[in-house]
Amino acid sequence: MSKDQGPVLHTERLILRPPVWEDFEPWANFMADPEAARFIGGAQDRSAVWRGVMCMAGAWQLRGFAMFSVIERSSGRWIGRLGPWQPEGWPGTEVGWGLAREAWGKGYAFEGACASIDWAFDNLGWSEVIHTIDPENHNSIGLAERLGSMDLGPGQLPAPFAHIAVRIWGQSQAQWRARRDSLRAAPRD
C-alpha cells in the first residue's frame, strides 16, 4: 500500500490500514453475521456493505481518516474494522470497533483501539475520544472501561441510527496520556 492511500499502523499482532477492495468479501461476511453485527446497525446484505466500505474509503480520501481495516499479522486475514470515526451529526470524535467473531476474546479490539486512539490524538489533533455503545453491549462496555473511558451519559446518533439507544463513553487526551502506559502493561483477555 502506498503512503498516499493513508497510514499503516503496526501493533504486536495487528496491521491497521485503510480499506482496500480485497477487504470487501470478508467485510460482507462479517456484516452478514447477525451476532457480530448486532450492535453496529445489524446484519446487512452485500449492497449495504458495499456502500459502507465505499463510505469508509471515501472518508479516508476526503477527511483523511476513517476506520482502519484490521489485519491479523500471523495469518494476513481481514478480521474487522476499527478506528477514528466522525460522520456528519455524530456526537463526537469516536474510536469505534467491530471484529469478526473468530477474532473475539483475543484482545485484538483493545490492541487496535489503543493504537487508533494514539493515532487520532497524535495526527488528528483530537482533544477527546468517545465510544458510542448500546447499553446492552456488555463486551464493548468492558473494553471502554479497560481503555479508561468513563460513562458520560446517554447520546443521540444521527439518522439512520437515531432509533438506536447509545451511551457515550469517553475521555480527554490528557486522561488517555496519563494512563496509557499502564493500560498497555495490563494482561490480555
N, C-alpha and C positions, 0 to 999 in steps of 0.2 A: 504494500500500500504506500502510495506516495504521500509526502507531507501535505500537499495541497488538499488531500481528502480529509484531513483532520488528524488529531493527535492519536497516538497509540500508547496506552499505558500498560506496563508490565508489573504484575504483582508476583508473589511467590508461586501461585498456581494458576493465574488467570492472565489473559490478554484482553484488554478493553480497547475497542476501536469503533469508529463509526460503521454503521451497517453497509454491507455490500450486497449485490444482487444474490449471491450464493447463500445468503442468510435466509432468503425467503422461505424455502421449504421447511427447515427446522422451526422457523418462527411461526409458520402456518400450523405446523403440528402442535407446537406449544399453545397457541391460542385456540386450537380446536379442543383442547383438553379442558373439560368443564371445571375440574378441580384446580388446575394450575391457573386458569383464567378467572376463577370465581370472584376475586377481589380487585380485578383490574378491568372491569367492564363486562365480564362474562365471555363465554366461548363465542368465537367469531368464525364466519365462513371465510373462504380464501379471498373473496373480493374485498371484504372488510380488512383483512390482514394486509392485503396488497396496499390499500390506502394508508394503513398505519405505518407500514415500512417506508412508503414514499414520503409520508409526513415527517418521519424521523430523519430520513436522508435530506429532505428539503430544509428542515430546521438546521441541520449541520451547515448547509450551504448558505442559508440566508441569515441565520443568527449566530453561527459559529459554535453552537453547542446543541446537544440533544442527548438522548440516552445512547450509551455505548452498546454494541453487541458484546456479549460475554463469551469468550472462547476459553475452553479448558485447555491449559497448556499441554498436559500429558497426552491428550487424545486429539487435539485440534478441533474438537466438536463445538458447535454453537450450543450454548446451554441457557441463554436468556438475554435479557436486556436490562440495563440499569444505568443510572447516572442523572445528570442535571436535566431538568425539565421545567419549562415555564410557558405553557400555551397562553393565548390571549384569555384574560379573565381569571387566570389561575390565582389561588390565594397567596402565593409567594414563590420564592426561589426553592424549588424542590430537588432533592435527590431521591429518586424512587427506584424500585427494583421489582423484578418478576423473573423467576427462574423456572425452567422446565423441572417437572417432578423428579426426574432422575438426578438432579443436582441439589435437591433439598437435603438438609441435615449435614452438610459437609463444611459449613462455614463460608461458602463462596459468596453469599449475599453480603455478609459482614466484610469480608476481604475486599470485594469490589466496591461496596459503599464507602469504605474508608478511603480508598484511592480516589473515588469520584468526588467525595467531599473535599479532600485536599486539592484536587484539580480545580474544582469550582471556586474555592476560595483563592487559590493562587493565580488562576488565569481569567476568571470572570469578574473578580472584584466583589463578589457577593459578601454582604455583611452578616447574613444569616442563612440557614438552610432549614427547610421544613420537609416533612413527610406527611402526605395525606393518607390516612389509614382508616379503613372501615372498622368500626368498634368491635366487630366480630372476628377480625383478623388477628388472632392472638399471636401467631408466629411473627407477623410484621411488627406488632406492638413490642414483643420481646426484643426484636432486632433494633427497633428505635431506642428502646431503653438501654440496650447494650452499647449503642453508639453514643449514649449520653444525652439523647434528646428528651425533652420533657413534654408532657401533655399540655398543650396551650389552649385546649378547648375545641368546641365544635367549629367546623368550617363549611364553606359552601363552594362546590365546584361549578364551573360554567356548563351550559348545555353542550353536549347531550348527556352529561353526567350529573346534572343538577339534582336528580332524584336520589342519588346515592348519598347515604349518611356517611360523613367522614369526621374524624377528629384530626386536628393539626398537631403534629409533634414537631419540635424544633429546638434549635439552639443557635446562639450567636457564633460568629467566627472566633471571638475571644474565648468563649466557653469550649469550643472544639479544640482550639490550640492548647488550652490549659490541660486538657485530659487525653489528647490523642496518643501520646507515647504510652501511657498506662493502658489504654484500650488495646493497642497492638500487642502488648505483652500478655493479655488475657488468653487463657486456653481456648482452643477452638471448640465448636459444638461436637 
